[in-house]
Amino acid sequence: MYSDPNILDGVIGRPAAAAIADKLFAYINGSDQIALALDGGYVYGVTVSEVTAALDEVGIYTGGHGGVEVKCAGTVTAGHEVMVSSGKAIDATVGGGIAVGFAETAGSATINARIILYPPNAKSYGTEKIAKKSNTGAAIHGGVQAWQNPESVSILITKIVHDITTKSTGAATLDTGTTATSATTASDTLIDGLDISVTENQWDNTVNGGTNGKGAQKLASAKWVTFKEATGDTTGAVIDSYIYYTLLA
């Protein structure tokens, strides 16, 4: 299990990536923040407090000292393994995702279950990697640009940061997202309509996601993150994009 000096009786404190309720499965993202766990994915622990805004301090129980109460998305059977659904516990299904623990007590959509967490959940933190994709506005203006998942397994993209070192010459917005279709398929599931003409700055999907952007996205092996001009003309921009991700198997 990951060793941290802030752990006290199995609880670790971190700023939240966004508002998050208590008694939900969570993981630690690339910014060392606590975020809601992705469906079927790994978790680091269970939230033991609720916060209403990003960067507020939230605690998560990391296991090792007995069970912990977790909200349930549906039926949880005592003695069965459980997985993540909308941050909540649900009976694990074969091939349906990663078992993150087992239930000491039964639960339902209205009754919390007591869960014993599996130690391998720390893997979601320990295997973090960062990839870099450099683009020019002229290339994006000419067609969709892409980064391909190089891993042999699915990954969880916890964050993407666009470092705009030179802004576009004229008005322009940029879409960034995941796709399993092709390297030339536009997507805005990570950042939707980012204005890259205003100033040189750093922008990430956890704060600047726009309407459709999300804080975490699952991407299968050999599939793509794509970068596409949404409006205007991106010519003139110089963009270094940093993709933070963890292995899901």
Secondary structure, 3 states (H helix, E strand, C coil): CCCCCCCECCEEEEEECCCECCCCEEEECCCCCEEECCCCCCCCEEECCCECCCCCEEEEECCCCCCEEECECCCECCCCEEEEECCEEEECCCCCCCCCEEECCCEECCECEEEEECHHHHHHHHCCEEEEEEEEHHHHHHCCEEEECCCCCCEEEEEEEEEEEECCCCCEEEEEEEECCCCCCCCCCCEEEEECCCCCEEEEHHHHCCCCCCCCEEECCCCEEEEEEEEECCCCCEEEEEEEEEECC
